[in-house]
C-alpha cells in the first residue's frame, strides 16, 4: 500500500455514488423508523438526556454525508493490497450494522437486540476509523462524529433498555 502518493484527480461521479449509497441506507432505515416514533417509541420510558426526535434526522444526514466523503477519500487511494480489502470489508460491515440497528430497534421492537447490534456497530466504527486512517488521515477523522454519536446512541440505547426492562 502506498499512502504517500497524492490522491487521484477529484471524480464527482464516485463521490455522488458514495453519497447515494450511505444516504439510501439512512433513507431505507427511516422507512422502518419514522412510523414507530409516534407509535411504539413514544410509549417507551426514556432518560432525561434523550434528545428530541426531530434532532435525529439532521444529525444522521450529516453523519452519512461525512461517512460517504470518508469512503470516497479511501476509494480515491485504493490499491490491490489486503489493507484496502480489509478497509472496504470493515466499511461494508459497519454500514450493514448501522442499517440493522434501526430494523432491530424500531422494526422488531427489541431494545436488548439493538443494544447488541449497536455494540458491534461501535466496534466496527473503531476498526473503520483505523483502517480508513491508514489510507487517508482525513478519512479517519471524518468518522469521528459518527463514532461520538454512536457512542452516545449506545449509552442512550442502554438506558432505554434499563428503564423499560
N, CA, C and O of each residue as an XYZ file, in Angstrom:
660
protein
N       0.855     -1.180      0.000
C       0.000      0.000      0.000
C       0.892      1.231      0.000
O       1.884      1.293      0.726
N       0.536      2.186     -0.802
C       1.303      3.414     -0.888
C       0.430      4.565     -0.419
O      -0.457      5.010     -1.148
N       0.677      5.056      0.803
C      -0.131      6.148      1.340
C       0.527      7.500      1.139
O      -0.029      8.526      1.531
N       1.711      7.510      0.530
C       2.428      8.764      0.348
C       2.058      9.447     -0.964
O       2.159     10.668     -1.081
N       1.633      8.670     -1.937
C       1.280      9.283     -3.216
C       0.083     10.202     -3.051
O      -0.765     10.009     -2.179
N       0.042     11.190     -3.899
C      -1.084     12.121     -3.834
C      -2.327     11.446     -4.400
O      -2.221     10.538     -5.224
N      -3.493     11.880     -3.966
C      -4.716     11.263     -4.472
C      -4.891     11.530     -5.957
O      -4.316     12.462     -6.519
N      -5.701     10.682     -6.571
C      -6.029     10.893     -7.971
C      -6.886     12.143     -8.095
O      -7.370     12.676     -7.096
N      -7.068     12.599     -9.310
C      -7.881     13.775     -9.569
C      -9.309     13.561     -9.056
O      -9.863     12.468     -9.179
N      -9.894     14.606     -8.484
C     -11.257     14.534     -7.954
C     -12.203     14.014     -9.021
O     -12.153     14.435    -10.177
N     -13.077     13.082     -8.609
C     -14.058     12.499     -9.518
C     -15.442     12.637     -8.897
O     -15.727     12.037     -7.861
N     -16.279     13.412     -9.521
C     -17.604     13.708     -8.992
C     -18.504     12.469     -8.922
O     -19.179     12.253     -7.916
N     -18.518     11.661     -9.975
C     -19.435     10.516    -10.033
C     -19.186      9.547     -8.869
O     -20.149      9.166     -8.205
N     -17.947      9.131     -8.589
C     -17.742      8.240     -7.443
C     -18.146      8.871     -6.106
O     -18.638      8.175     -5.218
N     -17.946     10.164     -5.961
C     -18.388     10.828     -4.736
C     -19.912     10.789     -4.631
O     -20.450     10.509     -3.560
N     -20.599     11.064     -5.719
C     -22.068     11.030     -5.732
C     -22.559      9.608     -5.433
O     -23.518      9.432     -4.681
N     -21.918      8.606     -6.011
C     -22.292      7.212     -5.749
C     -22.112      6.895     -4.265
O     -22.976      6.268     -3.652
N     -21.004      7.321     -3.697
C     -20.759      7.099     -2.273
C     -21.833      7.773     -1.421
O     -22.331      7.189     -0.459
N     -22.183      9.006     -1.782
C     -23.254      9.719     -1.072
C     -24.588      8.985     -1.209
O     -25.320      8.833     -0.231
N     -24.899      8.537     -2.414
C     -26.166      7.841     -2.649
C     -26.257      6.545     -1.847
O     -27.319      6.210     -1.321
N     -25.155      5.823     -1.755
C     -25.149      4.567     -1.002
C     -25.452      4.829      0.477
O     -26.338      4.200      1.054
N     -24.719      5.751      1.078
C     -24.914      5.985      2.511
C     -26.266      6.631      2.796
O     -26.949      6.243      3.743
N     -26.654      7.606      1.990
C     -27.945      8.254      2.218
C     -29.105      7.293      1.959
O     -30.137      7.389      2.623
N     -28.956      6.380      1.017
C     -30.006      5.387      0.753
C     -30.176      4.451      1.948
O     -31.296      4.075      2.293
N     -29.073      4.082      2.569
C     -29.159      3.235      3.764
C     -29.944      3.961      4.855
O     -30.824      3.378      5.489
N     -29.622      5.221      5.064
C     -30.346      6.011      6.052
C     -31.807      6.183      5.686
O     -32.676      6.109      6.554
N     -32.087      6.411      4.414
C     -33.467      6.612      3.975
C     -34.290      5.343      4.173
O     -35.396      5.397      4.710
N     -33.756      4.209      3.744
C     -34.493      2.949      3.878
C     -34.712      2.627      5.361
O     -35.795      2.184      5.744
N     -33.703      2.845      6.183
C     -33.863      2.615      7.628
C     -34.934      3.541      8.199
O     -35.679      3.151      9.099
N     -35.012      4.753      7.683
C     -36.016      5.698      8.182
C     -37.437      5.253      7.852
O     -38.379      5.639      8.545
N     -37.605      4.452      6.813
C     -38.930      3.939      6.470
C     -39.463      3.015      7.567
O     -40.672      2.917      7.781
N     -38.549      2.344      8.252
C     -38.920      1.496      9.386
C     -39.040      2.352     10.651
O     -39.906      2.116     11.493
N     -38.168      3.336     10.768
C     -38.081      4.144     11.993
C     -39.238      5.132     12.130
O     -39.910      5.171     13.160
N     -39.462      5.916     11.103
C     -40.441      7.026     11.190
C     -41.820      6.626     11.708
O     -42.360      7.321     12.569
N     -42.408      5.542     11.222
C     -43.747      5.198     11.725
C     -43.761      4.835     13.220
O     -44.793      4.921     13.885
N     -42.603      4.433     13.719
C     -42.534      3.994     15.117
C     -42.306      5.144     16.100
O     -42.500      4.965     17.302
N     -41.904      6.305     15.618
C     -41.613      7.441     16.505
C     -42.859      7.847     17.288
O     -42.810      7.974     18.512
N     -43.968      8.049     16.590
C     -45.207      8.451     17.265
C     -45.922      7.248     17.881
O     -46.807      7.413     18.721
N     -45.545      6.055     17.470
C     -46.184      4.838     17.983
C     -45.395      4.224     19.122
O     -45.333      4.777     20.220
N     -44.803      3.094     18.856
C     -44.099      2.297     19.862
C     -43.061      3.107     20.635
O     -43.025      3.048     21.864
N     -42.220      3.862     19.932
C     -41.134      4.610     20.581
C     -41.679      5.612     21.591
O     -41.068      5.828     22.638
N     -42.813      6.222     21.292
C     -43.384      7.222     22.205
C     -43.866      6.592     23.510
O     -44.027      7.291     24.511
N     -44.097      5.285     23.509
C     -44.560      4.607     24.724
C     -43.419      4.213     25.649
O     -43.655      3.839     26.798
N     -42.192      4.293     25.165
C     -41.046      3.885     25.980
C     -40.705      4.947     27.021
O     -40.882      6.143     26.789
N     -40.218      4.493     28.162
C     -39.658      5.401     29.155
C     -38.241      5.719     28.678
O     -37.455      4.814     28.399
N     -37.926      7.003     28.589
C     -36.621      7.428     28.085
C     -35.911      8.263     29.153
O     -36.563      8.914     29.970
N     -34.582      8.244     29.147
C     -33.841      9.036     30.129
C     -33.982     10.534     29.867
O     -34.375     10.949     28.777
N     -33.665     11.322     30.858
C     -33.818     12.779     30.752
C     -32.944     13.385     29.655
O     -33.257     14.456     29.134
N     -31.865     12.716     29.307
C     -30.947     13.248     28.293
C     -31.309     12.802     26.879
O     -30.544     13.031     25.942
N     -32.463     12.170     26.721
C     -32.907     11.748     25.388
C     -33.145     12.985     24.521
O     -33.934     13.851     24.898
N     -32.483     13.085     23.374
C     -32.691     14.252     22.500
C     -34.105     14.256     21.924
O     -34.758     13.214     21.873
N     -34.570     15.408     21.495
C     -35.880     15.448     20.837
C     -35.826     14.654     19.521
O     -34.796     14.608     18.848
N     -36.937     14.047     19.182
C     -36.986     13.181     17.996
C     -36.581     13.897     16.715
O     -35.975     13.283     15.838
N     -36.903     15.184     16.587
C     -36.599     15.918     15.353
C     -35.091     16.053     15.117
O     -34.670     16.318     13.991
N     -34.276     15.877     16.159
C     -32.828     16.064     16.031
C     -32.143     14.918     15.284
O     -31.108     15.119     14.648
N     -32.715     13.727     15.361
C     -32.036     12.554     14.816
C     -31.838     12.615     13.304
O     -30.754     12.289     12.819
N     -32.849     13.023     12.552
C     -32.725     13.044     11.082
C     -31.614     13.975     10.592
O     -30.807     13.547      9.767
N     -31.531     15.232     11.058
C     -30.434     16.069     10.562
C     -29.055     15.596     11.016
O     -28.083     15.693     10.268
N     -28.975     15.089     12.234
C     -27.669     14.590     12.708
C     -27.238     13.397     11.870
O     -26.097     13.339     11.412
N     -28.142     12.446     11.668
C     -27.788     11.281     10.865
C     -27.476     11.651      9.418
O     -26.577     11.066      8.814
N     -28.193     12.595      8.864
C     -27.903     13.018      7.494
C     -26.492     13.577      7.393
O     -25.752     13.231      6.473
N     -26.119     14.431      8.327
C     -24.761     14.994      8.333
C     -23.720     13.891      8.506
O     -22.684     13.898      7.842
N     -23.997     12.954      9.392
C     -23.054     11.853      9.618
C     -22.929     10.982      8.372
O     -21.821     10.592      8.002
N     -24.050     10.671      7.720
C     -23.979      9.869      6.494
C     -23.173     10.584      5.411
O     -22.443      9.936      4.660
N     -23.292     11.879      5.323
C     -22.506     12.640      4.346
C     -21.015     12.532      4.677
O     -20.199     12.330      3.778
N     -20.653     12.664      5.951
C     -19.246     12.527      6.360
C     -18.722     11.125      6.075
O     -17.593     10.963      5.612
N     -19.547     10.103      6.353
C     -19.151      8.717      6.061
C     -18.893      8.560      4.562
O     -17.908      7.939      4.162
N     -19.765      9.114      3.745
C     -19.622      8.995      2.289
C     -18.362      9.687      1.795
O     -17.656      9.158      0.936
N     -18.080     10.855      2.325
C     -16.860     11.573      1.922
C     -15.626     10.777      2.331
O     -14.671     10.657      1.563
N     -15.652     10.234      3.547
C     -14.520      9.419      4.015
C     -14.324      8.212      3.101
O     -13.196      7.885      2.732
N     -15.418      7.553      2.738
C     -15.318      6.383      1.855
C     -14.751      6.786      0.495
O     -13.934      6.068     -0.082
N     -15.185      7.925     -0.006
C     -14.661      8.408     -1.286
C     -13.146      8.654     -1.192
O     -12.396      8.284     -2.094
N     -12.711      9.275     -0.103
C     -11.281      9.565      0.056
C     -10.441      8.295      0.099
O      -9.318      8.273     -0.404
N     -10.981      7.242      0.695
C     -10.272      5.962      0.722
C     -10.332      5.316     -0.658
O      -9.328      4.794     -1.143
N     -11.490      5.349     -1.283
C     -11.620      4.792     -2.629
C     -10.625      5.458     -3.586
O     -10.046      4.804     -4.453
N     -10.443      6.753     -3.412
C      -9.532      7.521     -4.256
C      -8.106      6.969     -4.197
O      -7.359      7.061     -5.172
N      -7.741      6.409     -3.080
C      -6.382      5.868     -2.888
C      -6.358      4.348     -2.890
O      -5.401      3.738     -2.413
N      -7.389      3.747     -3.417
C      -7.477      2.292     -3.417
C      -6.299      1.673     -4.156
O      -5.690      2.279     -5.038
N      -6.010      0.457     -3.763
C      -4.976     -0.322     -4.437
C      -5.372     -1.790     -4.322
O      -6.484     -2.105     -3.898
N      -4.488     -2.661     -4.687
C      -4.791     -4.093     -4.662
C      -4.304     -4.774     -3.386
O      -4.174     -5.997     -3.344
N      -4.037     -3.994     -2.359
C      -3.491     -4.555     -1.120
C      -4.561     -5.216     -0.260
O      -5.755     -4.965     -0.420
N      -4.107     -6.059      0.648
C      -5.022     -6.643      1.631
C      -5.504     -5.562      2.596
O      -6.594     -5.679      3.154
N      -4.717     -4.526      2.797
C      -5.152     -3.421      3.657
C      -6.389     -2.732      3.081
O      -7.321     -2.401      3.813
N      -6.388     -2.521      1.782
C      -7.568     -1.902      1.163
C      -8.761     -2.850      1.232
O      -9.878     -2.423      1.524
N      -8.530     -4.127      0.964
C      -9.619     -5.109      1.033
C     -10.207     -5.151      2.450
O     -11.421     -5.259      2.620
N      -9.347     -5.067      3.450
C      -9.817     -5.060      4.839
C     -10.599     -3.789      5.128
O     -11.669     -3.845      5.734
N     -10.078     -2.644      4.702
C     -10.768     -1.370      4.923
C     -12.152     -1.393      4.277
O     -13.129     -0.939      4.872
N     -12.228     -1.915      3.082
C     -13.512     -1.997      2.364
C     -14.477     -2.947      3.085
O     -15.664     -2.646      3.215
N     -13.974     -4.078      3.547
C     -14.824     -5.051      4.251
C     -15.350     -4.469      5.559
O     -16.529     -4.623      5.877
N     -14.489     -3.807      6.312
C     -14.901     -3.187      7.577
C     -15.961     -2.123      7.295
O     -16.942     -2.015      8.032
N     -15.772     -1.348      6.247
C     -16.730     -0.310      5.861
C     -18.104     -0.913      5.571
O     -19.122     -0.418      6.055
N     -18.123     -1.976      4.786
C     -19.393     -2.623      4.428
C     -20.060     -3.211      5.676
O     -21.277     -3.115      5.831
N     -19.278     -3.811      6.552
C     -19.831     -4.390      7.787
C     -20.456     -3.308      8.653
O     -21.560     -3.488      9.166
N     -19.760     -2.180      8.822
C     -20.336     -1.132      9.676
C     -21.589     -0.545      9.050
O     -22.520     -0.192      9.773
N     -21.641     -0.430      7.721
C     -22.874      0.042      7.075
C     -24.028     -0.934      7.311
O     -25.156     -0.519      7.578
N     -23.737     -2.226      7.213
C     -24.770     -3.246      7.437
C     -25.263     -3.199      8.885
O     -26.465     -3.297      9.132
N     -24.352     -3.051      9.833
C     -24.740     -2.967     11.245
C     -25.520     -1.687     11.523
O     -26.463     -1.686     12.314
N     -25.127     -0.609     10.876
C     -25.845      0.656     11.024
C     -27.306      0.470     10.590
O     -28.230      0.881     11.292
N     -27.491     -0.141      9.450
C     -28.831     -0.404      8.927
C     -29.586     -1.363      9.843
O     -30.768     -1.162     10.122
N     -28.900     -2.404     10.309
C     -29.537     -3.432     11.139
C     -30.064     -2.859     12.452
O     -31.091     -3.311     12.957
N     -29.376     -1.879     13.000
C     -29.816     -1.343     14.294
C     -31.244     -0.806     14.192
O     -32.075     -1.112     15.048
N     -31.541     -0.022     13.175
C     -32.894      0.527     13.019
C     -33.928     -0.571     12.868
O     -35.023     -0.484     13.424
N     -33.583     -1.597     12.121
C     -34.511     -2.707     11.903
C     -34.785     -3.432     13.225
O     -35.932     -3.746     13.543
N     -33.726     -3.693     13.984
C     -33.877     -4.432     15.240
C     -34.599     -3.583     16.285
O     -35.517     -4.065     16.948
N     -34.186     -2.314     16.435
C     -34.785     -1.467     17.468
C     -36.216     -1.085     17.104
O     -37.150     -1.385     17.848
N     -36.386     -0.428     15.969
C     -37.702      0.091     15.598
C     -38.588     -0.955     14.924
O     -39.787     -1.018     15.198
N     -38.018     -1.765     14.059
C     -38.814     -2.751     13.342
C     -39.217     -3.938     14.202
O     -40.368     -4.374     14.165
N     -38.275     -4.460     14.975
C     -38.540     -5.645     15.812
C     -38.898     -5.289     17.249
O     -39.307     -6.157     18.021
N     -38.747     -4.023     17.611
C     -39.010     -3.556     18.982
C     -38.164     -4.312     20.007
O     -38.613     -4.589     21.119
N     -36.936     -4.638     19.613
C     -36.027     -5.364     20.500
C     -34.942     -4.415     21.002
O     -33.946     -4.169     20.322
N     -35.154     -3.895     22.186
C     -34.204     -2.940     22.755
C     -32.890     -3.642     23.086
O     -31.815     -3.107     22.815
N     -32.971     -4.845     23.672
C     -31.762     -5.591     24.002
C     -31.039     -6.032     22.730
O     -29.817     -5.910     22.645
N     -31.768     -6.536     21.750
C     -31.147     -6.930     20.488
C     -30.451     -5.753     19.823
O     -29.351     -5.893     19.288
N     -31.101     -4.587     19.859
C     -30.500     -3.379     19.283
C     -29.246     -2.970     20.049
O     -28.286     -2.472     19.462
N     -29.262     -3.183     21.361
C     -28.071     -2.867     22.162
C     -26.900     -3.741     21.719
O     -25.773     -3.256     21.611
N     -27.151     -4.997     21.469
C     -26.083     -5.883     20.987
C     -25.595     -5.442     19.608
O     -24.394     -5.445     19.340
N     -26.523     -5.065     18.743
C     -26.146     -4.605     17.399
C     -25.314     -3.328     17.493
O     -24.310     -3.189     16.794
N     -25.728     -2.391     18.355
C     -25.012     -1.112     18.422
C     -23.619     -1.287     19.037
O     -22.704     -0.529     18.718
N     -23.457     -2.272     19.905
C     -22.106     -2.545     20.428
C     -21.201     -3.091     19.324
O     -20.025     -2.737     19.243
N     -21.756     -3.951     18.481
C     -20.988     -4.434     17.325
C     -20.712     -3.289     16.350
O     -19.620     -3.193     15.790
N     -21.702     -2.429     16.153
C     -21.519     -1.264     15.287
C     -20.406     -0.381     15.832
O     -19.533      0.052     15.079
N     -20.428     -0.111     17.122
C     -19.411      0.732     17.753
C     -18.014      0.159     17.504
O     -17.089      0.888     17.145
N     -17.872     -1.165     17.699
C     -16.565     -1.804     17.455
C     -16.170     -1.697     15.987
O     -15.003     -1.468     15.669
N     -17.140     -1.864     15.098
C     -16.821     -1.786     13.668
C     -16.434     -0.366     13.268
O     -15.618     -0.180     12.365
N     -17.007      0.634     13.926
C     -16.621      2.023     13.634
C     -15.191      2.273     14.086
O     -14.423      2.929     13.382
N     -14.828      1.760     15.248
C     -13.437      1.884     15.720
C     -12.484      1.303     14.679
O     -11.473      1.914     14.334
N     -12.825      0.111     14.185
C     -11.990     -0.515     13.149
C     -12.017      0.288     11.858
O     -10.996      0.423     11.184
N     -13.187      0.821     11.513
C     -13.320      1.618     10.295
C     -12.429      2.858     10.363
O     -11.747      3.187      9.393
N     -12.434      3.542     11.500
C     -11.570      4.719     11.679
C     -10.112      4.319     11.476
O      -9.360      4.999     10.778
N      -9.728      3.214     12.091
C      -8.332      2.749     11.998
C      -7.943      2.433     10.554
O      -6.910      2.899     10.074
N      -8.765      1.645      9.864
C      -8.412      1.227      8.512
C      -8.520      2.364      7.503
O      -7.693      2.466      6.597
N      -9.523      3.213      7.649
C      -9.618      4.371      6.755
C      -8.434      5.303      6.985
O      -7.880      5.851      6.032
N      -8.045      5.485      8.238
C      -6.928      6.356      8.568
C      -5.618      5.898      7.948
O      -4.727      6.714      7.712
N      -5.488      4.599      7.680
C      -4.276      4.084      7.024
C      -4.163      4.595      5.591
O      -3.060      4.752      5.067
N      -5.300      4.853      4.963
C      -5.302      5.321      3.584
C      -5.330      6.833      3.476
O      -4.716      7.421      2.586
N      -6.040      7.442      4.384
C      -6.183      8.890      4.326
C      -6.534      9.372      5.733
O      -7.597      9.037      6.255
N      -5.663     10.141      6.338
C      -5.890     10.616      7.721
C      -7.201     11.382      7.830
O      -7.931     11.225      8.809
N      -7.505     12.203      6.839
C      -8.754     12.974      6.872
C      -9.954     12.038      6.877
O     -10.930     12.291      7.582
N      -9.895     10.956      6.098
C     -10.998      9.984      6.068
C     -11.236      9.404      7.455
O     -12.382      9.253      7.878
N     -10.178      9.085      8.149
C     -10.310      8.584      9.515
C     -10.940      9.613     10.433
O     -11.835      9.287     11.214
N     -10.479     10.859     10.345
C     -11.016     11.929     11.193
C     -12.466     12.257     10.867
O     -13.227     12.641     11.755
N     -12.861     12.110      9.599
C     -14.253     12.384      9.225
C     -15.237     11.425      9.903
O     -16.426     11.724     10.018
N     -14.735     10.282     10.347
C     -15.594      9.313     11.031
C     -15.722      9.589     12.529
O     -16.499      8.923     13.213
N     -14.976     10.555     13.041
C     -15.034     10.856     14.481
C     -16.437     11.269     14.939
O     -16.886     10.762     15.967
N     -17.157     12.157     14.242
C     -18.531     12.472     14.684
C     -19.434     11.236     14.708
O     -20.281     11.102     15.591
N     -19.257     10.355     13.763
C     -20.005      9.095     13.714
C     -19.724      8.272     14.969
O     -20.644      7.787     15.629
N     -18.451      8.124     15.284
C     -18.044      7.395     16.482
C     -18.661      8.013     17.741
O     -19.198      7.304     18.592
N     -18.579      9.328     17.847
C     -19.112     10.009     19.028
C     -20.632      9.867     19.123
O     -21.164      9.609     20.203
N     -21.324     10.033     18.011
C     -22.782      9.932     18.014
C     -23.233      8.508     18.350
O     -24.176      8.322     19.119
N     -22.571      7.515     17.783
C     -22.937      6.129     18.077
C     -22.573      5.774     19.520
O     -23.262      4.970     20.149
N     -21.513      6.357     20.043
C     -21.189      6.163     21.463
C     -22.338      6.679     22.325
O     -22.777      6.006     23.257
N     -22.816      7.873     22.005
C     -23.956      8.443     22.724
C     -25.205      7.584     22.514
O     -25.936      7.309     23.465
N     -25.448      7.164     21.278
C     -26.622      6.352     20.963
C     -26.587      5.017     21.708
O     -27.626      4.529     22.152
N     -25.406      4.429     21.846
C     -25.281      3.177     22.594
C     -25.624      3.395     24.065
O     -26.315      2.579     24.674
N     -25.142      4.495     24.629
C     -25.451      4.834     26.017
C     -26.953      5.081     26.176
O     -27.555      4.658     27.163
N     -27.539      5.750     25.224
C     -28.977      6.010     25.232
C     -29.758      4.695     25.116
O     -30.714      4.470     25.858
N     -29.348      3.835     24.186
C     -29.983      2.529     23.998
C     -29.921      1.722     25.294
O     -30.906      1.099     25.690
N     -28.765      1.736     25.948
C     -28.583      1.013     27.213
C     -29.536      1.542     28.287
O     -30.164      0.761     29.002
N     -29.641      2.849     28.395
C     -30.523      3.444     29.392
C     -31.995      3.179     29.087
O     -32.785      2.950     30.002
N     -32.365      3.207     27.816
C     -33.740      2.869     27.447
C     -34.023      1.415     27.815
O     -35.107      1.091     28.300
N     -33.053      0.549     27.584
C     -33.211     -0.857     27.974
C     -33.441     -0.961     29.485
O     -34.366     -1.644     29.926
N     -32.602     -0.285     30.277
C     -32.738     -0.352     31.742
C     -34.091      0.160     32.206
O     -34.710     -0.414     33.103
N     -34.544      1.241     31.589
C     -35.806      1.863     32.015
C     -37.050      1.084     31.575
O     -38.131      1.273     32.132
N     -36.897      0.219     30.587
C     -38.057     -0.490     30.030
C     -37.961     -2.012     30.193
O     -38.776     -2.748     29.638
N     -36.997     -2.465     30.928
C     -36.769     -3.913     31.110
C     -37.669     -4.458     32.195
O     -37.625     -5.651     32.492
